[in-house]
Amino acid sequence: MLLEAGADPNGSVYGYMTLLVRASLLGDNEAVQILLNAGADANAVGSSDESALLHAARNGHEDVVKSLLSAGADVNAVSSRCTPLQEAVECYCSTEMLQVLLSAGADVNAVSLSRRTPLQVASRHAWPEGVEILLNAGADVDPKESDRTTVLHEAVDSGSVEVVKMLLSAGADILDFRHWNLLHLASRAGQGEMVEVLLDAGADINAMESSRTALHEAAMVGSTEVVEILLNTGADINAVSGVFGTPLERASRFGNWEVVEVLLNAGAIDEGGKARQALET
């Protein structure tokens, strides 16, 4: 009725949000369509620099997203810090939402102001369904435009073995271009299955990072599972770090006596018998 009386369809509420943005945020598709038919700008943003499409995507309002796209909303417009697709991934929206945005031409490799692609975000959130859709849409598994951690690093850090396997199958490089060692990351987190997956993919078992091997990391955190996996795969049990000593010395220093016992039984050199003496006291 107000629109029929001449109210501005591009007017604002609360002084910072357009009527269309407000209706989209609330998921009121009927109001959205009325406003659009009355001439509301589908790409208008409020003072927060967030579009109606971004709000609809963020809140999982698929019907509103479709209405806005049909009215000419820019699917790749950067509002606030990211595109609608990036926001949908960040907020764990439905896979159907991702499909709608991608079908409308969303850039699957767009880099947000936080320097992450949608695939990096989905991997960080350990969201295999989202990862699969993005990969099928042509997402780059090793985006060099991003100066953040790699997609594979995000997945390893999330602890999702399933996502890591998907990325490796899609051709993700086991060598992190930022020079972080993913095997160290998994070993430090005590993730036995993840360690096995990375070793099978060709991770260097004796590589040094910050003067430590993966075995040093596992010994330090007390993960007997990872220590045994690494030893059985050929890790150098007596690798020496100028700062941290051997894995046995690391385990002893942190009081990880189960690991100390595993290392001693596997033949670790015990200078002066200090570790065994401490174990037996």
N, C-alpha and C positions, 0 to 999 in steps of 0.2 A: 504493500500500500504506500509506503514512504517513497519507494522508487517511482511509483506511478505519479506521485505528487511532486516529483522533481528532485528527490534526494540524490546526492552524488554517489554512484556505485563505487567510486574510487576514494570515498571518504574514509576517515580513520576512526578507530576506537581507542580509548585510553591515551590518545595523542601520539601513539607511536606505531600502531599496527593497522593496516588497511582492513576493510571489512572482509575482503576476499581471503586475506591471510588468516584472519580470525576464524572464519568459517572452515577453512582448510585445516587449521590446527585442531579444531573440534571434530573434524570428520563429518561435517554437515553437508553432504553432497547436494541436497536439494537447494540449500542456500547458495552454495557455490555455483550451481547452474543458473539460478535466478540472477545472481550478480554478473556472471559472464554474459548472459543474454541481454543484460541491461547495459553492457559496455565496460565492465570492469577490466582493467589491464591484467592479463594473466601473468605478466612478468614483473608487476610492481612489487617493491620491497618496502618494508617498514624501516624505522630508524635503527633497528638491529641488523639491517642489511640481510634479512632472511626472507626468501620468497615464499609464496603460497605452496609451490611445488616442494620446496625443501621441508616445510612443516608437514605436509601430507605424507611425504616419503618417510620422514623421521618417525612419525606416529603410526605408520602402517595402514594408512587410509587408501587402499588400492583404488576404490571407486573414484575418490577425489582426484587421485593422481591421473587416472584415465581422462577425467573431465578436463583437467587443466591442460594435459597434453593435447587433447582434441581442440582446445581453444588457442593453441599456439604457444604454450609455455615452453621456454627453452630448457631442454632436458640436460644441457651441459652448462647452464649458467652457474657461476660460482657465487654462492650466497654465504656470507659470513666467512667460513674457512674452507668450504668444500662444495662438491656437486651433490645433487640429490642421490645419485648412486652411492657415492661415498658415505653419505649420511645414512642411507638405508642399510648398508653393510655395518656401519658403526653401531647401529641400534638394533642389530639382530632382527631385522624385518623378515618377512616371509620370503621364501625362494620365489614365490609368485611375483612379489614386488620387484625383485631383481630382474625377472624375466620381462616384466612390463617396461621397466626403464631401459633395459638393453634393447628390446624390440623397437623402442622409440628412438634409438640411436645414441644412447648414453655411451660416453667414452670409457671403455673398460680399463684403460691405462692412465686415466687422468690422475695427476699428482696434486694432492691437497696442499694447503699452506703448511700443514704439519709434515710435509714431505713424504707422505705415504700414498700408495696406490690402493684401490679397493681390495686387490688380492693380498696385499700386506696386512690390511686391517682384518680381513676374513681369516687369515692364517694366525694372526695374533689372538683372535677370539676363538681359535680352535673350532671353526665352523665348517665341517667337511662339505655339507650340502652347498653352502655358498661358494666355497672354493671350487667345487666341481662346475657350477654354473659359470663362474668367471673364467675358468680355464677353457671351457667349451666355447666361450664367447671371444677367445683370443687373448686373454690376459697374459702379459709377459711375466715369466717366472723369475727372470733376472733383470728387473728394470734398473737401468743405469741413470735414469732421470732423477730417481730418488736418492737423497744423500743419507737416508736412514739405514737401518739394518736391512739385510736382504730378506726376501720373502721366506726363504728356508730358515733363516735365523729366527724370524718371528714364530714360525711353526715349532721349531725345536724348543724355544723358550716357553711356548704355551704348553708343552708337554704332550701334544697330540701326535701320536705315532701315525695315526690314520692320515692326517693332513700331510705329514712329512713324506710318507710313502707316495701320496698322490703327487706331490710336487717333484719328487725325485723321478717318478714315472713320466712326468711332463717335461723332464730335462733340466731341472734346477741344478745349478752348479754347487757341488759339495764344498768348493773353496769359496769362502766368504770374501767378497772383494774389499770389505772393510777390515780384513785381516783378523777377524775374530774366529777362533777355532770352535766349530760347533760340537766336536767330540768333547772338548773341555767343558762346554756349557752343559751338555747332557750328563757328563760324569760328575760334575759339581752338584747337579741336582739329584744324583742318585737314580737316574732313569735307566735301568738295565735294558729294557726292550729298545729304547731309543738308541742307546749305545750300540746295540747289535745291528740295528738298521743302518746307522751311519758307517759302521765298520764294513758292512756288506756293500755299501755304496762307494767305498774306497777311501774313507777318512784315514789320514796318517796317524797310526796308533802311537807313534813316539814323537810326534811333532811337539815343539816347545811353544808355549805362549806365556809371556811374562815369567820366563825361566822355569816353567812347570810343564810336565807332561799330563796327559789325562789321568794316568795312574796316581800322580801326585794329588790331583784334585779329588779323586775317589777316596784315597787314603786319608786325606785331610778331613773330609766330611763323614768318614766312617761307613761308607757303603761297601759292605763285604760282597754284595751281589755284583756291583760294577767292577770291583777289584778282581774278582774271580773271572769275570768275562774278559777283562783286559789281559790278565795273565794267560788265560787259555787261548787268546788270540795272538799272543806273541809280544806283549808289552815288555819293555826293558825294565826288569824288576829293580835294577840297581842304578837307574838313570839318576844322574847327579845334577842338582841345581845349585849354583853358587850361593844362592840366598836361602833356599829351602832344604838343601840336602837331598837325601834319597826318600822315596815313598815311605820306607820303614821309619825313617826319622820323623817324617811328617805325621804319620799315624801315631807314633809314640808321643810326640809333642802335644797332640790334641787328645791323648788318652783314649784312642780308639783301639782297644786291646783285642777285639775280635779280628780287626784288620791286621794288627801286628802279628797275631797268631797265624793268619792265612799267609802273610808275606814270609814269615820265618819258615813255615812248613814248605813254602814254594822255593826256598833257597836264597832268600834275601841275605845279603852280607850284613852282619850285625857287628859293627866295630866295637871291640871291647866287651861284647856280650851285654851291652847296656839294655837293649830292648827286651831280651829274654829275661834278664834279671828283674826288670820292672814288671814284666808280665807275670812272673812267678811270685812276686811279693804281694 
